[in-house]
Amino acid sequence: MSTPGSSTSTGSSSGASSGASRSSHRRARAREAALARAVEDGLLGPRSPLVGLLDVDGVLAAVGALNEAFEGPAPVHHTFAAKACGLVPVLRLLADAGMGCEVASPGELEQALAAGFTYDRLVFDSPAKTVEELEFALARGIAINLDNFQELARVDRLLAGREAAGPIGLRVNPQVGAGAIGAMSTATATSKFGIALRDPGAVDAVIDAFAHRPWLDRLHAHVGSQGCPLPLIAEGVRAAYELAERVNAELGRAQITGLDIGGGLPVNFDDEDDRPTYADYVAELRGAAPGLFDGRYTLVTEFGRSLLAKSGTIGTVVEYTKSAGGRRIAVTHAGAQVATRTAFMPDAWPLRVGVFDAEGRPKRGPAEVVDIAGPCCFAGDLTATARALPAVEPGDVVALYDTGAYYFSSHFSYNSLPRPAVYGYRTDPGGRVRFALVREAQSVRGVVEESGLSQADALVALRAT
Ligand SMILES: Cc1ncc(COP(=O)(O)O)c(C=O)c1O
Protein backbone atom coordinates (compact mmCIF):
# COMPACT_ATOMS: atom_id res chain seq x y z
CA MET A 1 0.00 0.00 0.00
CA SER A 2 1.10 3.60 -0.44
CA THR A 3 -0.17 6.69 1.25
CA PRO A 4 -1.24 9.98 -0.35
CA GLY A 5 1.67 12.31 -0.91
CA SER A 6 4.21 9.53 -0.86
CA SER A 7 6.52 8.00 -3.38
CA THR A 8 8.20 4.63 -3.39
CA SER A 9 11.91 4.34 -3.85
CA THR A 10 11.37 3.43 -7.48
CA GLY A 11 9.70 6.74 -8.17
CA SER A 12 6.10 5.61 -8.62
CA SER A 13 3.57 7.57 -6.65
CA SER A 14 0.89 4.92 -6.64
CA GLY A 15 1.60 1.20 -6.54
CA ALA A 16 -1.00 -0.20 -4.13
CA SER A 17 -0.07 -3.68 -3.08
CA SER A 18 -2.84 -6.22 -2.70
CA GLY A 19 -0.97 -8.08 0.05
CA ALA A 20 -1.04 -5.21 2.52
CA SER A 21 -1.76 -6.62 5.95
CA ARG A 22 -3.94 -5.11 8.61
CA SER A 23 -0.82 -4.31 10.61
CA SER A 24 0.76 -2.35 7.78
CA HIS A 25 -2.47 -0.34 7.39
CA ARG A 26 -2.47 0.39 11.10
CA ARG A 27 1.16 1.43 10.92
CA ALA A 28 0.56 3.83 8.02
CA ARG A 29 -2.45 5.40 9.76
CA ALA A 30 -0.60 5.76 13.04
CA ARG A 31 2.39 7.32 11.31
CA GLU A 32 0.22 9.86 9.55
CA ALA A 33 -1.50 10.76 12.81
CA ALA A 34 1.86 11.02 14.59
CA LEU A 35 3.32 13.35 11.95
CA ALA A 36 0.28 15.65 12.13
CA ARG A 37 0.39 15.66 15.92
CA ALA A 38 4.14 16.27 15.97
CA VAL A 39 3.58 19.37 13.85
CA GLU A 40 0.67 20.50 16.01
CA ASP A 41 2.71 20.06 19.20
CA GLY A 42 5.75 21.84 17.74
CA LEU A 43 7.97 18.73 17.94
CA LEU A 44 8.45 19.26 14.21
CA GLY A 45 8.40 22.74 12.75
CA PRO A 46 10.49 25.79 11.95
CA ARG A 47 12.25 25.73 15.35
CA SER A 48 12.80 21.97 15.43
CA PRO A 49 13.10 21.03 11.77
CA LEU A 50 14.21 17.43 12.24
CA VAL A 51 12.82 14.65 14.40
CA GLY A 52 12.89 10.86 14.67
CA LEU A 53 9.59 9.09 15.40
CA LEU A 54 9.12 5.51 16.51
CA ASP A 55 5.85 3.55 16.47
CA VAL A 56 5.87 1.60 19.76
CA ASP A 57 3.02 -0.71 18.76
CA GLY A 58 4.78 -1.48 15.49
CA VAL A 59 7.93 -2.52 17.35
CA LEU A 60 5.94 -4.75 19.71
CA ALA A 61 4.06 -6.29 16.79
CA ALA A 62 7.40 -7.19 15.18
CA VAL A 63 8.56 -8.84 18.41
CA GLY A 64 5.30 -10.80 18.51
CA ALA A 65 5.71 -11.96 14.91
CA LEU A 66 9.28 -13.05 15.64
CA ASN A 67 8.27 -15.08 18.69
CA GLU A 68 5.37 -16.68 16.86
CA ALA A 69 7.46 -17.67 13.85
CA PHE A 70 10.02 -19.54 15.95
CA GLU A 71 7.53 -21.28 18.23
CA GLY A 72 8.30 -24.99 18.53
CA PRO A 73 10.22 -27.54 20.51
CA ALA A 74 13.59 -25.79 20.19
CA PRO A 75 14.34 -23.31 22.97
CA VAL A 76 14.93 -19.92 21.36
CA HIS A 77 16.67 -16.87 22.77
CA HIS A 78 15.84 -13.86 20.61
CA THR A 79 18.25 -10.97 21.04
CA PHE A 80 17.98 -7.52 19.50
CA ALA A 81 21.10 -6.29 17.68
CA ALA A 82 21.74 -3.07 19.62
CA LYS A 83 23.62 -1.53 16.70
CA ALA A 84 20.31 -1.20 14.85
CA CYS A 85 18.96 1.28 17.41
CA GLY A 86 21.19 2.01 20.37
CA LEU A 87 18.70 4.10 22.31
CA VAL A 88 18.24 3.07 25.94
CA PRO A 89 14.42 3.49 26.09
CA VAL A 90 14.09 1.39 22.94
CA LEU A 91 16.32 -1.29 24.43
CA ARG A 92 14.28 -1.18 27.63
CA LEU A 93 11.04 -1.60 25.67
CA LEU A 94 12.55 -4.67 24.02
CA ALA A 95 13.85 -6.03 27.35
CA ASP A 96 10.37 -5.56 28.76
CA ALA A 97 8.97 -7.47 25.79
CA GLY A 98 11.18 -10.44 26.70
CA MET A 99 14.00 -9.96 24.21
CA GLY A 100 17.70 -10.39 24.88
CA CYS A 101 20.31 -8.06 23.42
CA GLU A 102 23.27 -8.60 21.12
CA VAL A 103 26.02 -6.07 21.73
CA ALA A 104 29.19 -5.50 19.76
CA SER A 105 31.02 -2.71 21.54
CA PRO A 106 31.56 -1.45 25.10
CA GLY A 107 29.08 1.37 24.41
CA GLU A 108 26.36 -1.04 23.31
CA LEU A 109 27.10 -3.25 26.31
CA GLU A 110 26.65 -0.32 28.71
CA GLN A 111 23.48 0.80 26.90
CA ALA A 112 22.04 -2.70 27.23
CA LEU A 113 22.91 -2.87 30.94
CA ALA A 114 21.42 0.59 31.47
CA ALA A 115 18.27 -0.63 29.73
CA GLY A 116 17.95 -3.42 32.28
CA PHE A 117 19.13 -6.49 30.42
CA THR A 118 20.61 -8.97 32.87
CA TYR A 119 23.93 -10.58 31.97
CA ASP A 120 22.28 -13.85 31.00
CA ARG A 121 20.20 -12.06 28.34
CA LEU A 122 23.20 -10.60 26.53
CA VAL A 123 25.31 -11.86 23.66
CA PHE A 124 28.65 -10.18 23.11
CA ASP A 125 29.94 -10.16 19.51
CA SER A 126 32.57 -7.96 17.79
CA PRO A 127 35.68 -8.95 15.89
CA ALA A 128 37.92 -6.72 18.02
CA LYS A 129 37.19 -7.47 21.68
CA THR A 130 39.92 -6.30 24.03
CA VAL A 131 41.30 -8.33 26.96
CA GLU A 132 39.41 -6.05 29.33
CA GLU A 133 36.12 -6.56 27.52
CA LEU A 134 36.58 -10.32 27.45
CA GLU A 135 37.43 -10.36 31.17
CA PHE A 136 34.28 -8.37 31.91
CA ALA A 137 32.07 -10.73 29.93
CA LEU A 138 33.71 -13.91 31.21
CA ALA A 139 33.44 -12.84 34.84
CA ARG A 140 29.72 -12.18 34.48
CA GLY A 141 28.70 -15.15 32.41
CA ILE A 142 27.73 -13.04 29.39
CA ALA A 143 27.48 -15.21 26.28
CA ILE A 144 30.38 -14.45 23.95
CA ASN A 145 30.94 -15.29 20.32
CA LEU A 146 34.64 -15.55 19.61
CA ASP A 147 35.77 -14.46 16.20
CA ASN A 148 39.08 -16.17 15.48
CA PHE A 149 41.76 -18.56 16.74
CA GLN A 150 43.82 -15.81 18.37
CA GLU A 151 40.81 -14.77 20.39
CA LEU A 152 40.26 -18.41 21.38
CA ALA A 153 43.85 -18.59 22.64
CA ARG A 154 43.30 -15.34 24.56
CA VAL A 155 40.25 -16.82 26.28
CA ASP A 156 42.28 -19.96 27.09
CA ARG A 157 44.70 -17.72 28.97
CA LEU A 158 41.96 -15.72 30.68
CA LEU A 159 40.09 -18.81 31.85
CA ALA A 160 43.35 -20.53 32.88
CA GLY A 161 41.64 -23.87 33.23
CA ARG A 162 38.50 -22.53 34.93
CA GLU A 163 34.99 -23.35 33.72
CA ALA A 164 33.30 -20.62 31.72
CA ALA A 165 30.40 -19.04 33.56
CA GLY A 166 28.31 -18.51 30.41
CA PRO A 167 27.97 -19.88 26.90
CA ILE A 168 30.92 -19.35 24.59
CA GLY A 169 30.56 -19.72 20.86
CA LEU A 170 32.81 -19.61 17.87
CA ARG A 171 31.79 -17.50 14.89
CA VAL A 172 32.20 -19.21 11.55
CA ASN A 173 32.01 -17.76 8.09
CA PRO A 174 30.26 -20.30 5.87
CA GLN A 175 31.58 -18.43 2.79
CA VAL A 176 28.29 -18.87 0.92
CA GLY A 177 28.76 -15.61 -0.96
CA ALA A 178 27.43 -12.07 -1.11
CA GLY A 179 23.95 -10.65 -1.33
CA ALA A 180 22.97 -7.54 -3.27
CA ILE A 181 24.95 -5.15 -1.04
CA GLY A 182 28.62 -6.07 -0.71
CA ALA A 183 29.16 -4.02 2.43
CA MET A 184 26.33 -5.90 4.19
CA SER A 185 27.55 -9.37 3.17
CA THR A 186 29.51 -11.09 5.92
CA ALA A 187 29.82 -14.55 4.36
CA THR A 188 31.99 -13.79 1.36
CA ALA A 189 35.23 -15.68 0.75
CA THR A 190 37.29 -12.86 2.27
CA SER A 191 34.93 -11.45 4.91
CA LYS A 192 36.63 -10.16 8.06
CA PHE A 193 34.21 -12.04 10.34
CA GLY A 194 34.62 -15.47 11.90
CA ILE A 195 36.59 -18.51 10.82
CA ALA A 196 36.45 -18.99 7.07
CA LEU A 197 35.08 -22.52 6.90
CA ARG A 198 35.89 -23.33 3.29
CA ASP A 199 39.56 -22.37 3.66
CA PRO A 200 41.85 -25.40 3.63
CA GLY A 201 42.03 -27.11 7.01
CA ALA A 202 39.49 -24.79 8.66
CA VAL A 203 36.87 -27.41 9.51
CA ASP A 204 39.45 -29.72 11.08
CA ALA A 205 40.87 -26.81 13.04
CA VAL A 206 37.39 -25.94 14.35
CA ILE A 207 36.73 -29.55 15.38
CA ASP A 208 40.10 -29.60 17.12
CA ALA A 209 39.29 -26.32 18.89
CA PHE A 210 36.11 -27.86 20.33
CA ALA A 211 37.89 -31.11 21.23
CA HIS A 212 40.37 -29.22 23.43
CA ARG A 213 37.89 -26.82 25.01
CA PRO A 214 34.93 -28.40 26.77
CA TRP A 215 33.68 -24.88 27.60
CA LEU A 216 33.18 -24.05 23.94
CA ASP A 217 29.52 -24.86 23.41
CA ARG A 218 28.07 -22.72 20.60
CA LEU A 219 28.53 -22.01 16.92
CA HIS A 220 27.63 -18.60 15.51
CA ALA A 221 27.00 -17.58 11.91
CA HIS A 222 25.60 -14.24 10.70
CA VAL A 223 25.54 -14.45 6.92
CA GLY A 224 24.76 -10.82 6.27
CA SER A 225 22.17 -8.11 6.53
CA GLN A 226 20.07 -6.13 4.06
CA GLY A 227 20.35 -7.48 0.53
CA CYS A 228 20.93 -11.12 1.46
CA PRO A 229 18.17 -13.34 0.04
CA LEU A 230 16.63 -15.91 2.37
CA PRO A 231 18.05 -18.96 0.54
CA LEU A 232 21.57 -17.55 0.97
CA ILE A 233 21.06 -16.94 4.69
CA ALA A 234 19.56 -20.39 5.09
CA GLU A 235 22.49 -21.97 3.28
CA GLY A 236 24.88 -20.31 5.73
CA VAL A 237 22.83 -21.39 8.73
CA ARG A 238 22.69 -24.92 7.37
CA ALA A 239 26.51 -24.97 7.10
CA ALA A 240 26.77 -23.99 10.77
CA TYR A 241 24.18 -26.61 11.75
CA GLU A 242 25.95 -29.34 9.78
CA LEU A 243 29.24 -28.38 11.36
CA ALA A 244 27.69 -28.62 14.83
CA GLU A 245 26.37 -32.07 13.98
CA ARG A 246 29.81 -33.12 12.80
CA VAL A 247 31.64 -31.72 15.84
CA ASN A 248 29.26 -33.45 18.23
CA ALA A 249 29.47 -36.73 16.26
CA GLU A 250 33.26 -36.70 16.10
CA LEU A 251 33.62 -35.82 19.78
CA GLY A 252 31.04 -38.43 20.73
CA ARG A 253 29.24 -35.95 23.00
CA ALA A 254 26.68 -33.19 22.58
CA GLN A 255 29.18 -30.42 23.31
CA ILE A 256 27.60 -27.86 21.03
CA THR A 257 24.28 -27.08 22.62
CA GLY A 258 23.55 -23.71 21.03
CA LEU A 259 23.42 -22.31 17.51
CA ASP A 260 23.45 -18.55 17.14
CA ILE A 261 22.05 -17.91 13.67
CA GLY A 262 22.56 -14.13 13.71
CA GLY A 263 20.13 -11.62 12.25
CA GLY A 264 19.89 -10.23 8.76
CA LEU A 265 16.25 -10.63 7.70
CA PRO A 266 16.01 -8.09 4.87
CA VAL A 267 13.46 -5.28 5.07
CA ASN A 268 11.13 -4.18 2.29
CA PHE A 269 11.88 -0.50 1.66
CA ASP A 270 9.57 -0.31 -1.38
CA ASP A 271 6.16 -0.28 0.21
CA GLU A 272 4.33 -0.68 3.50
CA ASP A 273 4.31 -4.46 3.76
CA ASP A 274 6.50 -6.57 6.00
CA ARG A 275 8.18 -8.71 3.39
CA PRO A 276 9.78 -11.22 3.82
CA THR A 277 8.23 -12.12 7.15
CA TYR A 278 9.82 -14.01 10.02
CA ALA A 279 7.49 -16.89 9.11
CA ASP A 280 8.94 -16.88 5.56
CA TYR A 281 12.41 -17.04 7.04
CA VAL A 282 11.62 -19.90 9.40
CA ALA A 283 10.01 -21.83 6.52
CA GLU A 284 13.21 -21.37 4.52
CA LEU A 285 15.32 -22.55 7.46
CA ARG A 286 13.08 -25.56 8.06
CA GLY A 287 13.57 -26.54 4.44
CA ALA A 288 17.34 -26.13 4.56
CA ALA A 289 18.03 -27.63 7.99
CA PRO A 290 15.01 -29.36 9.53
CA GLY A 291 17.07 -30.72 12.45
CA LEU A 292 17.75 -27.18 13.61
CA PHE A 293 14.31 -27.03 15.19
CA ASP A 294 14.04 -30.45 16.82
CA GLY A 295 15.00 -29.19 20.27
CA ARG A 296 18.56 -30.49 20.55
CA TYR A 297 19.98 -27.00 20.14
CA THR A 298 19.12 -23.74 21.81
CA LEU A 299 18.68 -21.26 19.00
CA VAL A 300 19.86 -17.69 19.39
CA THR A 301 18.81 -14.95 16.97
CA GLU A 302 20.18 -11.41 16.58
CA PHE A 303 17.72 -9.47 14.45
CA GLY A 304 18.01 -5.69 14.24
CA ARG A 305 16.67 -3.99 11.14
CA SER A 306 13.65 -6.25 10.68
CA LEU A 307 12.42 -5.49 14.22
CA LEU A 308 12.64 -1.70 14.01
CA ALA A 309 13.00 -0.30 10.50
CA LYS A 310 9.37 -0.11 9.46
CA SER A 311 8.32 1.48 12.74
CA GLY A 312 10.58 4.50 12.33
CA THR A 313 10.09 7.77 10.49
CA ILE A 314 12.29 10.80 10.04
CA GLY A 315 10.28 14.02 9.84
CA THR A 316 11.90 17.15 8.48
CA VAL A 317 10.86 20.62 7.38
CA VAL A 318 11.48 21.90 3.87
CA GLU A 319 13.55 25.06 4.27
CA TYR A 320 13.79 26.08 0.61
CA THR A 321 12.91 24.88 -2.85
CA LYS A 322 14.82 25.76 -5.98
CA SER A 323 15.68 24.40 -9.35
CA ALA A 324 18.97 23.64 -11.07
CA GLY A 325 19.48 22.42 -14.62
CA GLY A 326 15.77 21.82 -14.93
CA ARG A 327 15.65 19.74 -11.73
CA ARG A 328 13.48 20.73 -8.75
CA ILE A 329 15.25 20.48 -5.42
CA ALA A 330 13.74 20.60 -1.95
CA VAL A 331 16.28 21.45 0.74
CA THR A 332 15.45 19.81 4.08
CA HIS A 333 17.24 19.24 7.37
CA ALA A 334 17.57 15.46 6.98
CA GLY A 335 20.65 14.34 5.14
CA ALA A 336 23.72 12.24 5.65
CA GLN A 337 23.75 12.89 9.41
CA VAL A 338 20.61 10.76 9.86
CA ALA A 339 20.44 8.86 6.56
CA THR A 340 24.11 8.11 6.13
CA ARG A 341 23.84 4.97 4.06
CA THR A 342 21.22 6.46 1.76
CA ALA A 343 23.36 9.54 1.10
CA PHE A 344 26.52 7.58 0.36
CA MET A 345 25.00 4.53 -1.36
CA PRO A 346 21.67 5.78 -2.75
CA ASP A 347 21.10 2.81 -5.04
CA ALA A 348 21.57 0.30 -2.23
CA TRP A 349 19.50 2.21 0.35
CA PRO A 350 16.56 3.96 -1.36
CA LEU A 351 13.92 5.34 1.00
CA ARG A 352 10.21 5.97 0.56
CA VAL A 353 9.34 9.62 0.93
CA GLY A 354 6.08 11.29 1.95
CA VAL A 355 5.17 14.96 1.54
CA PHE A 356 2.91 16.78 4.01
CA ASP A 357 1.81 20.38 4.23
CA ALA A 358 2.83 22.78 6.98
CA GLU A 359 -0.01 21.38 9.17
CA GLY A 360 1.24 17.86 8.68
CA ARG A 361 -1.57 16.81 6.31
CA PRO A 362 -0.64 14.54 3.37
CA LYS A 363 -0.23 16.57 0.22
CA ARG A 364 -2.14 15.65 -2.88
CA GLY A 365 -2.11 17.02 -6.37
CA PRO A 366 -0.13 16.49 -9.53
CA ALA A 367 3.32 14.99 -9.09
CA GLU A 368 6.48 16.79 -10.00
CA VAL A 369 9.93 15.31 -10.17
CA VAL A 370 12.16 16.50 -7.36
CA ASP A 371 15.36 15.76 -5.47
CA ILE A 372 15.09 15.78 -1.70
CA ALA A 373 18.29 17.24 -0.31
CA GLY A 374 19.78 17.45 3.16
CA PRO A 375 21.74 20.21 4.91
CA CYS A 376 25.25 18.74 4.57
CA CYS A 377 27.89 20.41 2.46
CA PHE A 378 28.54 17.79 -0.15
CA ALA A 379 26.70 17.23 -3.39
CA GLY A 380 25.63 13.68 -2.63
CA ASP A 381 23.66 14.74 0.44
CA LEU A 382 20.32 13.64 -1.01
CA THR A 383 17.74 11.34 0.51
CA ALA A 384 15.82 10.89 -2.75
CA THR A 385 16.64 11.66 -6.36
CA ALA A 386 14.26 12.38 -9.24
CA ARG A 387 11.23 11.32 -7.25
CA ALA A 388 7.67 11.99 -8.45
CA LEU A 389 5.98 13.73 -5.51
CA PRO A 390 3.19 16.25 -5.00
CA ALA A 391 4.65 19.76 -5.37
CA VAL A 392 6.95 20.47 -2.43
CA GLU A 393 7.01 23.98 -0.97
CA PRO A 394 8.96 25.73 1.77
CA GLY A 395 7.43 24.95 5.14
CA ASP A 396 6.16 21.54 4.04
CA VAL A 397 7.12 18.45 5.93
CA VAL A 398 8.98 15.59 4.30
CA ALA A 399 8.88 12.15 5.90
CA LEU A 400 11.46 9.46 5.30
CA TYR A 401 9.81 6.11 5.98
CA ASP A 402 11.21 2.83 7.30
CA THR A 403 14.00 4.59 9.16
CA GLY A 404 13.64 2.98 12.60
CA ALA A 405 16.92 1.07 12.37
CA TYR A 406 20.38 2.40 11.51
CA TYR A 407 19.06 5.88 10.62
CA PHE A 408 18.25 8.52 13.27
CA SER A 409 19.81 6.26 15.90
CA SER A 410 23.14 5.99 14.03
CA HIS A 411 24.14 9.62 13.79
CA PHE A 412 27.01 10.76 11.56
CA SER A 413 28.43 14.01 12.87
CA TYR A 414 29.32 15.60 9.52
CA ASN A 415 29.16 19.42 9.50
CA SER A 416 28.78 19.21 13.28
CA LEU A 417 25.05 18.79 12.87
CA PRO A 418 23.36 17.94 16.16
CA ARG A 419 21.56 14.67 16.86
CA PRO A 420 17.81 15.20 16.52
CA ALA A 421 15.23 14.44 19.19
CA VAL A 422 13.53 11.06 19.01
CA TYR A 423 9.99 10.39 20.22
CA GLY A 424 8.09 7.16 20.59
CA TYR A 425 4.36 7.27 19.90
CA ARG A 426 1.19 5.29 20.37
CA THR A 427 -2.30 6.02 19.13
CA ASP A 428 -5.35 5.08 21.15
CA PRO A 429 -8.40 3.52 19.45
CA GLY A 430 -9.87 7.00 18.96
CA GLY A 431 -6.77 7.97 16.94
CA ARG A 432 -5.29 10.21 19.65
CA VAL A 433 -1.50 10.25 19.57
CA ARG A 434 0.64 10.20 22.70
CA PHE A 435 4.37 10.87 22.57
CA ALA A 436 7.22 9.89 24.87
CA LEU A 437 10.63 11.52 24.57
CA VAL A 438 13.23 8.84 23.79
CA ARG A 439 16.26 11.08 23.25
CA GLU A 440 16.57 14.82 23.63
CA ALA A 441 17.81 16.84 20.69
CA GLN A 442 21.50 17.59 21.08
CA SER A 443 22.11 21.28 21.67
CA VAL A 444 24.59 23.26 19.62
CA ARG A 445 26.44 23.81 22.88
CA GLY A 446 26.58 20.01 23.27
CA VAL A 447 28.12 19.69 19.82
CA VAL A 448 30.81 22.22 20.74
CA GLU A 449 31.49 20.52 24.07
CA GLU A 450 32.04 17.12 22.53
CA SER A 451 34.36 18.60 19.94
CA GLY A 452 37.09 19.36 22.48
CA LEU A 453 35.80 22.59 24.05
CA SER A 454 37.48 21.84 27.36
CA GLN A 455 40.81 21.38 25.51
CA ALA A 456 40.45 24.57 23.46
CA ASP A 457 43.96 25.81 24.36
CA ALA A 458 45.71 22.46 24.00
CA LEU A 459 47.37 22.90 20.61
CA VAL A 460 48.28 26.56 21.01
CA ALA A 461 49.89 25.66 24.34
CA LEU A 462 51.76 22.74 22.75
CA ARG A 463 53.10 25.02 20.04
CA ALA A 464 54.28 27.46 22.69
CA THR A 465 56.41 24.83 24.44
C1 LIG B 1 26.82 -10.24 14.20
C2 LIG B 1 25.60 -9.50 13.80
N1 LIG B 1 24.42 -9.90 14.29
C3 LIG B 1 23.28 -9.26 13.98
C4 LIG B 1 23.28 -8.17 13.14
C5 LIG B 1 21.97 -7.47 12.83
O1 LIG B 1 21.64 -7.57 11.51
P1 LIG B 1 20.24 -7.02 10.98
O2 LIG B 1 20.06 -5.66 11.54
O3 LIG B 1 20.37 -7.03 9.52
O4 LIG B 1 19.20 -7.99 11.46
C6 LIG B 1 24.49 -7.73 12.59
C7 LIG B 1 24.51 -6.56 11.68
O5 LIG B 1 25.50 -6.04 11.27
C8 LIG B 1 25.68 -8.41 12.94
O6 LIG B 1 26.86 -8.02 12.45
The ligand as an ORCA input file, in Angstrom:
! r2SCAN-3c Opt
* xyz 0 1
  C      26.823    -10.242     14.200
  C      25.595     -9.495     13.798
  N      24.422     -9.903     14.292
  C      23.278     -9.257     13.975
  C      23.282     -8.169     13.139
  C      21.972     -7.473     12.833
  O      21.641     -7.570     11.508
  P      20.243     -7.023     10.982
  O      20.062     -5.664     11.541
  O      20.374     -7.031      9.518
  O      19.200     -7.988     11.462
  C      24.487     -7.726     12.587
  C      24.514     -6.558     11.677
  O      25.499     -6.042     11.269
  C      25.678     -8.409     12.937
  O      26.857     -8.017     12.448
*
